[in-house]
């Protein structure tokens, strides 16, 4: 046994997740373990950071497939440094900026739909004049894909 090794129970406790989450994250390729000669599963303590990143990213609405892409950019053969994390997470910068902008717009404008209750198309700041967004497909086009619609 190596000093950085954690059993599955120790890992789950330290990470604050059920053992089933560890198994799921491992099946998805987010973390790794190995087996001892006695067939006990072990994790390197450094996997705790990967679990933390996955949990925070999930809470922010980032799909696990995108979490895996970022985690796959990190070295496995050495300790991960600040520069490694910054480089690996760079693709999330635009995604997170878009999410922040969309949530801010939602917070600012949602009271119009909830507050007035009239759903007036004349006064609504979310109004889609002449249904010009219909060509982009069904759904809330001013919210989903908001970056593309800001030019209007």
N, C-alpha and C positions, 0 to 999 in steps of 0.2 A: 504494500500500500504506500502511496506517495502522499506527502503532506498536503498537496493541493486536491487530493481526491475527496469526493463527497459521495456517500451512498445516495440512493434515490430518495430515501426519507429525509436525509439531511439537506439534500438539494431542494426538495419541495418546501421544507420548512424555511430555509434561508431565502428562497425566491418568493415565498408567500403564495404559492400556487398548489393545487392538488397534484398528486402523483400523476393522475390522468392527463393533466396539462403538459407535464414533462414528456410523457409518452407521445402525446399529440404533436408537440413542437418537434420532437425528434423525428417522428414519422414525416413531418413536413419539411425536414431538413434544416430547421432553424438552429438546432443544437445537436451535439454529439455526445455519445457515451461509449463506454467499452465494457467488456466483461472480464472479471477476474477469473483465475483458474477454477474457482469454486462457482463460477457462473453468476456472480453478483454484479449487478449493473453499477458502474461508477461514472461520475462526472468530474471533469476538471472544474475547479472553482471559478475559472475565468468564464465559464458558460453562464454564470449568474448575470453578467452584463448583457449578454445576448437575450436572456429571458426578460430582463428589465426593459430593454429597447423594444422587444416584441410586445410586451404588455402596454407600454406607453403609446406605441404606434397604433395598436388596436384601439385603445381608448380614444385616439384622435381620428379614428375612422380609416386608417390606412390598411388596406388588405394585406393579409399574410404573404401573398405572393410578392408584393412590393417590399415587405419587410425582409423576406428571404433574399431578394436581389441586393439589398443594401448589406445584409449580413454576409452574403457571399463575397463581397468586396473586401472584407476584413481578413487579415492574416490569421491563420490557425496555428502556425508553428512558433509563435512568439507572443509576448504581451502586446495588446493593442494600445497604441498611443493616441494622444489627442489629435495629431495630424491624420492618423488612419481613420478615426471616427469622422473628422470633418470632411475628408475626401469621400468616404463611403456615403455619408448622409447628404452630400451636395444635391443629388437628384430630388430630394424631398423639399428643398427650399422653395421652388416654384409651386409645388403641390400644396405645401402648407400656407404659402402666401395666398393662393386662391381660396383655400378653405377659410382662412381668417377673413378675407374680403367678403366671401359669401355669407358667413355667419354675422359679420358686422352689418351687411345690408339687410339681412333677415331681421336682426334685432332692431334696426332703425326703421324699417318699413312695415314690419308685420302688424304693428298696431293699427295701421290703416284698414286692414282686412278684418281684424278681430275687433277693434275699437268701435268702428262706426256701425258695422252690422248691415249697412245698406247695400254693399257690393256695387256701388255706383260706378259705372264705366266712364262717366264724365269726369269724376274727381279722383279716381284711383291712380296713384302714382305707378302702379304696376300694369296699367292698361296697355293692351296690345292693339294699337290702332290698326284698323283694317286687317286684322289677323295676319300681319306680315310675317309672323314667326311660324305660321302653320307649315310653311315649306320645309322647316327644319325638323318636323316630326311632332308627335304628341308629347305632352308633359310641360312642366314648368320651365320653359326655355329661358326666361329672364333669370332664373336661379341656377339651373343646371347649364353649364356652358356660358355663364355670365360674362366671362372675359370676351367671348366672341360677339356679344350683343352690346357691349359698352359703346361701340362706335356709332350706334344708331342714335 
